[in-house]
């Protein structure tokens, strides 16, 4: 599990004292996302993942394109 000091949303930087956070993992990296920023990860993944310094990959659900 991630270090307590890093329990902030990867997008808005709010911490677990302000709202719930969920832990995610990709390519060996752990990150936290709050419920308000989760739609960005779901619907605008190709846009936000480079900004969050996370690797992007094409997925079969998008026909070889990132969503």
For each residue, the residues with C-beta under 8 A, 3 or more apart:
1: 23 30
2: 6 7 23 30 32
3: 6 7
4: 7
5:
6: 2 3 32
7: 2 3 4 15 16 21 32
8: 13 14 15 16 21 32
9: 12 13 14 15 19 21 32 33 34 37
10: 31 32 33 37 52
11: 33 34 37 40 48 52
12: 9 34 36 37
13: 8 9
14: 8 9 18 19 34
15: 7 8 9 18 21
16: 7 8 19 20 21
17:
18: 14 15
19: 9 14 16 34 35 36
20: 16 34 35
21: 7 8 9 15 16 32 33 34
22: 32 33 34 35 38
23: 1 2 30 31 32
24: 30 31 32 33 41
25: 28 29 30 31
26: 29 31 54 55
27: 54 55
28: 25
29: 25 26 54
30: 1 2 23 24 25
31: 10 23 24 25 26 52 54
32: 2 6 7 8 9 10 21 22 23 24
33: 9 10 11 21 22 24 37 38 41
34: 9 11 12 14 19 20 21 22 37 38
35: 19 20 22 38
36: 12 19 39
37: 9 10 11 12 33 34 40 41
38: 22 33 34 35 41 42
39: 36 42 43 44
40: 11 37 43 44 45 47 48
41: 24 33 37 38 44 45 48 49
42: 38 39 45
43: 39 40 67
44: 39 40 41 47 48 67
45: 40 41 42 48 49 56 66 67
46: 49 50 56 66 67
47: 40 44 50 51
48: 11 40 41 44 45 51 52
49: 41 45 46 52 54 55 56
50: 46 47 53 54 56
51: 47 48
52: 10 11 31 48 49
53: 50
54: 26 27 29 31 49 50
55: 26 27 49
56: 45 46 49 50 66
57: 66
58: 62 64 65 66
59: 62 66 67
60: 63 64
61: 67
62: 58 59 65 66 67
63: 60
64: 58 60
65: 58 62
66: 45 46 56 57 58 59 62
67: 43 44 45 46 59 61 62
